[in-house]
């Protein structure tokens, strides 16, 4: 099934794109997606530290993705 990934901040630089359509298997969880991204985008090896928003709401690792979901990859932010 196809989902859309949106990359923000350093994640955009590491992935080399701001948005892609991405194929995942049915019943894929957010945690599985993170592991898959690490495999396919080596620059995202610290993606377990990134927040995930699913359809504009933050999502836990156990959430199951659905066809046409929009998933935002949001890196940690530090202030100063």
N, C-alpha and C positions, 0 to 999 in steps of 0.2 A: 504494500500500500504506500501511497505517496503522502509525504508531509512537506511543509515548507520550513526551512531553517533560516533564522535571521541572526546574524552575528553582529555583536556590538563591541566597541572599544578594542582592546587588544585581541579579542577573539576574531574580529574582522581581519586584522592584520595577519594573524596566525593561519586562518583558513584561506586567506587570499581573496575573499569574496564577502559581500555584505548579505547576500541572500541566495539560497539554492533550493531546488526541490530535491528531496532525498527519499529513497525507497527504504522502507523498514518492513519487517515481518509483522503479521497480525499479532496482537497481544504483547508488543514491545513496550517495556516500561521505560520511564525516564532514565533509570540506572543502566538499563541495557543500551539505550541510545548513547549515553555518555561513553560506555565501553566501546561501542561501535565507532564513535567519533575519534577516540584515541587511536584505534586501529587504522582508520582511513585518513586522519589528519594528525600526523605525528606532532605537530606544533601545539595541539590541544591536549598534550599529555597531562596537564593539570586541570582538565575539565571537571574533575570531581569537586574542585573548589568553585566552579562557576555556578551561578544561580540559573535556574531554568524557569522560564515563564511559558505557560501553555495557554494559548488563546488569550493573552494579556493578563493572566493570573499566575502567580508563582505556584510551582508544582513540586511536590515531594518525589523522591526517587521511586516510590511504589506506584505512581499514577501510570495507567495504561494509555498509550497513544491511540488515536483514531484517525481514520482516513481524512485527509485535508486539514489536519491540525496545523496550527502555526506555532512553532517552537522558537523562542528567543533564547540565545546563549548569551548570558550576561556575566562578564568577568567581575571579580571582586573590585570594589572601589575603595581607594584610600584617600583620606583628607589630609590637609596640611595647613 
